[in-house]
Amino acid sequence: MSAKIKVHAKTLHCLMQLSKHLKFNTLLTENALRSDIEGLTKELNIPSEVQNLSFFDQLEKEKHASVILLTSKTGNEDILKKVNEFLPWLDENSIILFDGIRANDLVYSEWKQLKEKTEFHFSADVFHFGILAKRSFQEKEQFILRY
């Protein structure tokens, strides 16, 4: 594993477990993390294509199941804006992992706003990171988990 990964180890562990268990073939992340995540998927033998978040711009405006990793530590201050940009192209099984939800008050406020969005019916606060999913076929549920 690269020494320069800017993501909490538990977030990466959860990302890899979800990708493997749900058999996602696409992982999307911020450009600053892409090469590290690619290396980790190869190291753990998880068959995944790692794309930059701009991958959504290349889609033919169709729903796309993905695992998305966002982090508050890459200087992307406007997480809400970024999520709103790609939200229409996520399908019901897409999962967003948001690392560093308690990095500062602004980031935590954005996390709380994201989990309250009507598009997300599942949210889990895992202290170091949060998980969001559309899953509109279920009632809105918010969890606080120990991981």
N, C-alpha and C positions, 0 to 999 in steps of 0.2 A: 504494500500500500504506500502511496506517495506521502511524503512528509508534509507536503504543502496543501493537503486537503483542508478546506476551510469549513467543513461540515462536522458536526458532533458525531462521534463514533456510533452512538445508538441510532441516530437517524440513518446513517449508512447501512447499518445492520438491518433495520426495518425495511429500508428501500430494497435491499438485496433479497430479503425474505419474501416481500410482497411480489417482486418481479418474478422470482422463481416459482412461488406457489400459484400465482394467478396466470403464469405463462405469458406475461406481457412481452411483446417483441420490440416495443419502442419505449425508451426512457428519454425524457426531455429534461434538459437542465440549462442553467445559465452557462454562457460560453466559458466563463472562468473556471468552471468545474468539469467541463466536458471530458478533457483528456484524463483526469483522475478517475472519473466514473467509468470511462471506457476500460482503463487499466484494471479496475476492480472487477468489472464483469468478466474480463478475460481470465483474471487470476482465479476467480471463483467458478469459472466455466458456466456462466449464465449466458445463454444465447440471446443477446439483446443488441439492438441498434441504438446507439446513443446519439441524440440529435440536440441541436441548439433550440432554444425556444422559438427562434425565427422559423423553425420548421412549419409552424402553423400558417405562416404567410404563404407557403408553397402548396398547401393543401387545396384541393378543389372544393373548398367550402362544404366538406362532408364531415360527419361525426367521426371521431377518431379516439379509440381507446388507448390510453397512455398512463404511464406513471410519470409524474412531473415532480422534480425536486427544485424547490426555490430556497434561497437562503438570504437572511438579512445581512450576511457578512461580506457580500460582494459589492457593496456600494449601491445596490439597487434599492433606493429609498422608497419608491412608489410601487410597492407590491400590489396594492389594490388595482392600480391602473393596468399593470401587467396581467393580472388574473382576468380582469374584465375584457382584455383584448382577446385572449384565447378561450374564454369560457364558452362561447357559442359552438366551438368545434370539439368540445369534450363530450364523449358519450356517457351513458349511465354507469359504465364500469371504470371510468377514469378515476385516478386517485392523485391528489396533490399532497406532497409532503412539504411542509414549510418549516425549515430548520431555523432555530434561533428566535422562536416566537416571544421570548422574554428578553431579547437583547437590550431593549430600552423601551421607554413608555410609548413612543411613537409606533414602533413595530408591534408591540402588544395590542395597542389600540387598533391597528390595521388587522391583526389576527382576529380580534373580537368582531370587527365589522364583517370580515370574510365569513366567519362561521354563522353570522346572522342572516346572510344573503339567502333569499328564498330559493335560489337554484341549488343550494347545498342542503341535502337532507341528512347527511352524516358528518359529524365532526368529532374528533378525538384530540383532547389536549393531553400530551404526553410529557409535559413540562419543558423539555429541551426542544421539542418540535410538535407540530400539529398535523393532523391528517384531515383532509376534506374529500368528500365524494358527493356527486349529484344524487344518485340513487332515488329518483323521484317516485319510484314504486313503493317506497316505504315511508312511514311517518318520520318527521324530523326528529332526530335524536342527537344529543350532545353528551359526550362522555369525557370523563377525566380518568386517564389510565396510568397505571404504573408499569413501566417497561424497563 
